[in-house]
Amino acid sequence: MHGRGKTASVAAVLLLLAGACWVAPGSADDVEVELVGFLGRLPDGGPRLAPAGGTTTRFEVPNEQGGARQVFTVEFTPRTELGPDTGRLRSGQLVILEGVLQRDRLRIMRIREIDVAEYSGRVSLPQGSLALPVTADRTVAVFLDGAPNLPVTFLLMPRTTSSQTSLRDGQPVTLTVVNGWRLVVGIETSPAR
């Protein structure tokens, strides 16, 4: 696949992963995306913004449905901005990345720190208990308070923090989730309700 076909294929994957994708002003082939994921290896002290030339790194996007992560090469440019709440970037950091897909690369326009929300409910583990931390990304169903008959699937990741070493079916939990996404950054057991 060459040119527009490859861009369209990558854009389709990003659409499925990001949940939102829109055409950017400018070139008909440019697509703006917003992704949540983990930064790859960064130069010591983080990337120098604005770099004279492009600086690249890997970016891992967790799949909220479980399964393998999508890995992209992303480019910091002289126009890349850090959000006011971002602070110093580090390798492996979970961030929100806004960028423009141009042909075969994703150029980072802005990097933001994640914002979190909390949800409470009861975990559904019909196959038995779940050891924490998980060794690979894994989905888990939770019956949220206020909607006891409709489970919502969330993604636990190896970096999901918890003071617990396991979860059992029906256990009350409080989830700290990336706001607007179903990626769990922290999980704790709640007092019985």
C-alpha positions in Angstrom: 0.0 0.0 0.0 1.4 3.4 -0.9 0.4 7.1 -0.3 -3.2 7.7 0.4 -4.1 4.0 0.9 -1.6 3.6 3.7 -2.7 6.9 5.3 -6.4 5.8 5.1 -5.5 2.4 6.7 -3.6 4.0 9.6 -6.4 6.6 10.0 -9.0 3.8 10.3 -6.9 2.1 13.0 -6.6 5.4 14.9 -10.3 6.0 14.5 -11.0 2.6 16.2 -8.4 3.2 18.9 -9.1 6.9 19.7 -12.8 6.9 19.4 -12.6 10.4 17.8 -11.0 11.5 14.6 -11.6 14.5 12.4 -10.1 16.0 9.3 -7.6 18.7 10.0 -7.6 22.0 8.2 -5.0 22.1 5.5 -4.1 19.0 3.4 -7.0 16.6 2.6 -4.7 13.8 3.8 -4.0 15.3 7.3 -6.1 13.8 10.1 -6.1 15.2 13.7 -6.2 12.5 16.4 -6.2 12.4 20.2 -4.7 9.3 21.8 -4.0 8.1 25.3 -0.9 6.0 25.7 2.6 5.4 27.0 5.6 7.4 25.8 8.6 5.2 24.7 12.2 5.9 25.6 13.0 9.6 25.7 16.3 11.3 25.7 17.8 12.0 29.2 15.9 14.9 30.6 13.0 14.4 28.2 12.7 15.7 24.7 14.0 19.1 24.1 11.1 21.3 23.0 11.3 22.7 20.4 13.9 20.5 18.7 15.7 21.9 15.8 14.8 18.8 13.8 12.3 16.1 14.5 12.8 13.8 17.5 11.0 10.5 17.5 9.9 7.9 20.0 7.5 5.0 20.2 4.0 5.5 21.6 2.0 2.5 22.9 -1.8 2.8 22.8 -3.7 0.4 25.0 -6.7 -1.4 23.4 -9.7 -0.7 25.7 -11.2 -4.0 24.4 -8.1 -5.9 25.5 -5.5 -7.6 23.3 -2.3 -6.2 21.8 -1.4 -2.6 22.1 -1.0 -0.6 18.9 2.6 0.9 18.7 3.3 4.0 16.7 6.4 6.1 15.9 5.6 9.6 16.9 7.6 12.8 16.1 8.2 15.8 18.4 8.5 18.9 16.2 9.4 22.6 16.8 5.6 23.2 17.0 5.1 20.5 19.8 3.6 22.1 22.9 3.4 20.8 26.4 0.1 21.4 28.2 0.3 23.6 31.3 -0.2 20.7 33.6 2.3 18.3 31.9 5.5 19.1 33.8 8.6 17.1 32.9 8.1 14.2 30.5 9.6 10.8 31.3 9.9 7.4 29.5 6.9 5.2 30.0 4.6 8.1 31.1 0.9 7.8 30.4 -0.2 10.9 28.5 -2.7 12.3 26.2 -1.2 13.1 22.8 -2.8 15.4 20.2 -1.3 15.1 16.8 -1.6 15.2 13.1 -1.4 12.1 11.0 0.6 13.0 7.9 1.1 10.2 5.3 3.1 7.6 7.3 4.0 9.5 10.5 2.2 11.0 13.5 3.4 14.5 14.4 2.8 15.5 18.0 1.2 18.9 18.3 0.5 18.9 22.0 1.1 16.6 25.0 -1.2 16.8 28.1 -1.1 15.1 31.4 -4.0 12.7 32.0 -7.1 13.7 34.0 -8.8 11.1 36.1 -12.2 10.2 37.4 -13.4 7.7 40.0 -16.0 5.1 39.7 -17.3 2.6 42.3 -19.0 -0.7 41.8 -18.6 -4.5 42.1 -16.1 -6.4 40.0 -17.4 -9.3 38.0 -15.0 -12.3 37.9 -17.1 -15.4 37.2 -13.9 -17.5 36.5 -12.5 -16.8 40.0 -10.1 -14.4 41.5 -7.7 -12.1 39.7 -4.1 -11.6 40.8 -2.8 -8.0 40.9 -0.8 -6.5 39.3 -1.8 -8.0 36.0 1.0 -9.2 33.8 -0.6 -8.0 30.6 -3.4 -5.7 29.6 -6.7 -7.3 30.7 -10.3 -6.3 30.6 -12.5 -6.6 33.6 -16.3 -6.1 33.9 -17.6 -3.9 36.7 -21.2 -3.3 37.7 -21.1 0.4 38.6 -23.1 1.8 41.5 -26.3 3.2 40.2 -26.4 0.7 37.3 -26.3 -2.7 39.0 -27.5 -4.7 36.0 -25.3 -3.3 33.2 -21.6 -4.2 33.4 -19.0 -1.8 32.0 -15.7 -3.1 30.7 -12.5 -1.4 31.9 -8.9 -2.1 31.0 -6.4 -3.1 33.8 -2.8 -2.6 32.8 0.5 -3.9 34.4 1.0 -0.3 35.5 -2.4 -0.1 37.2 -1.6 0.5 40.9 -3.3 -1.2 43.8 -2.5 -2.0 47.4 -4.5 -5.3 46.9 -2.8 -8.5 45.7 -6.0 -10.0 44.2 -9.7 -9.3 43.5 -12.6 -11.7 43.8 -16.0 -11.9 42.1 -18.5 -9.4 43.5 -15.9 -7.5 45.5 -16.6 -3.7 45.9 -14.0 -1.6 44.2 -13.2 2.0 43.5 -11.5 2.6 40.1 -9.4 5.6 39.2 -9.8 5.9 35.4 -8.4 8.2 32.7 -11.2 10.7 32.2 -13.2 9.9 29.1 -11.5 6.6 28.6 -11.8 3.1 30.2 -8.1 2.8 31.2 -7.7 2.0 34.9 -4.7 3.7 36.5 -5.6 2.6 40.1 -7.9 0.1 41.7 -8.7 -0.3 45.4 -11.2 -2.4 47.3 -14.1 -0.4 48.8 -15.8 -1.1 52.1 -18.8 -3.5 51.7 -22.0 -1.6 50.8 
